[in-house]
């Protein structure tokens, strides 16, 4: 009761276990260095989905992204699906930026991960 007020019962939280306040140590690469060498890829800025932390299964929708071709962001892409395993992705990290971004309760660098399944409409 920090404000010396009676609780109203209006607060709620989701059921389940989830991490919070995640801070990832930055790497030593510039964004250009991360992008160079990528023949075809996806630069994901926003993702909405779920992670089953017991076994690492990830599935969800990419809400904001750019197609990368020959190391350049070429154009924005519509929503697409991503699926895979978080623990495998962690093993496939090949670079991290020195700059970090704050998104909600996470502070993370740009992370380059190889071999992620992307599903889209044709």
C-alpha positions in Angstrom: 0.0 0.0 0.0 2.5 2.5 -1.2 -0.2 5.2 -1.7 -2.0 4.5 1.6 -5.1 3.5 -0.4 -7.4 0.5 -0.1 -7.1 -2.0 -3.0 -9.8 -1.9 -5.6 -9.4 -5.4 -7.0 -9.1 -4.0 -10.6 -5.6 -5.3 -11.3 -5.1 -8.6 -12.9 -2.3 -10.7 -14.4 -2.3 -13.6 -16.9 -2.1 -17.1 -15.6 1.1 -18.9 -16.2 4.8 -18.5 -15.9 6.7 -16.0 -18.1 10.0 -14.1 -17.9 10.0 -10.4 -17.2 12.6 -7.6 -17.1 14.8 -9.3 -19.7 18.1 -7.5 -20.4 20.5 -9.0 -23.0 24.1 -7.8 -23.1 24.9 -6.1 -26.4 27.4 -7.4 -28.9 30.0 -5.6 -30.9 28.5 -5.3 -34.4 26.9 -2.4 -36.2 23.5 -3.0 -37.9 25.2 -2.9 -41.3 27.7 -5.6 -40.2 24.8 -7.7 -39.1 23.0 -7.3 -42.4 26.0 -7.8 -44.7 26.3 -11.3 -46.0 22.6 -12.1 -45.7 21.4 -13.3 -49.1 17.8 -13.5 -48.1 16.3 -12.9 -44.7 13.8 -11.1 -42.6 14.5 -8.2 -40.3 11.8 -8.6 -37.6 10.9 -5.5 -35.6 7.7 -6.8 -33.9 6.5 -10.3 -33.1 3.4 -11.5 -31.3 3.2 -15.1 -30.2 3.9 -17.6 -27.5 6.8 -19.6 -26.2 6.4 -22.8 -24.3 9.4 -22.5 -22.0 9.3 -26.1 -20.9 10.4 -27.3 -24.3 11.1 -24.1 -26.2 8.4 -24.3 -28.8 7.8 -20.9 -30.4 4.9 -19.9 -32.7 3.4 -16.6 -33.6 2.9 -13.8 -36.1 5.5 -11.3 -37.3 3.7 -8.0 -37.2 6.4 -5.7 -38.6 9.3 -6.8 -40.7 11.5 -6.0 -43.8 12.7 -8.4 -46.4 16.5 -8.5 -46.6 18.2 -9.3 -49.9 21.9 -9.1 -50.5 22.5 -7.4 -47.1 19.9 -4.6 -47.7 16.4 -4.0 -46.4 14.4 -4.0 -49.6 10.8 -3.5 -48.6 8.2 -4.1 -45.8 6.5 -7.4 -45.7 3.0 -8.2 -44.5 2.2 -10.5 -41.6 3.8 -13.9 -41.7 4.2 -16.8 -39.3 7.3 -17.9 -37.5 7.8 -21.2 -35.7 10.7 -23.1 -34.2 12.5 -23.8 -31.0 13.8 -21.0 -28.8 16.7 -23.1 -27.4 17.8 -24.0 -31.0 17.6 -20.3 -32.0 19.9 -19.4 -29.1 22.5 -21.8 -30.4 22.1 -20.2 -33.9 22.9 -16.6 -32.9 25.6 -15.4 -35.2 25.8 -11.7 -34.2 24.4 -9.0 -31.9 24.5 -5.2 -32.3 26.3 -2.9 -29.9 23.2 -0.7 -29.8 20.2 -1.8 -27.7 16.5 -1.1 -27.9 14.0 -1.0 -25.1 10.7 -2.6 -25.9 8.4 -2.8 -22.9 10.1 -4.7 -20.1 13.0 -5.9 -22.3 16.3 -4.3 -23.3 17.9 -6.1 -26.2 20.3 -5.6 -29.1 19.5 -6.5 -32.7 20.1 -10.3 -32.8 21.1 -12.2 -36.0 19.8 -15.8 -35.9 20.2 -18.3 -38.7 17.8 -21.0 -39.9 14.4 -19.9 -38.6 11.2 -21.2 -40.3 9.1 -18.4 -41.9 5.6 -19.2 -43.2 3.8 -16.8 -45.5 1.1 -16.7 -48.1 2.2 -17.0 -51.7 
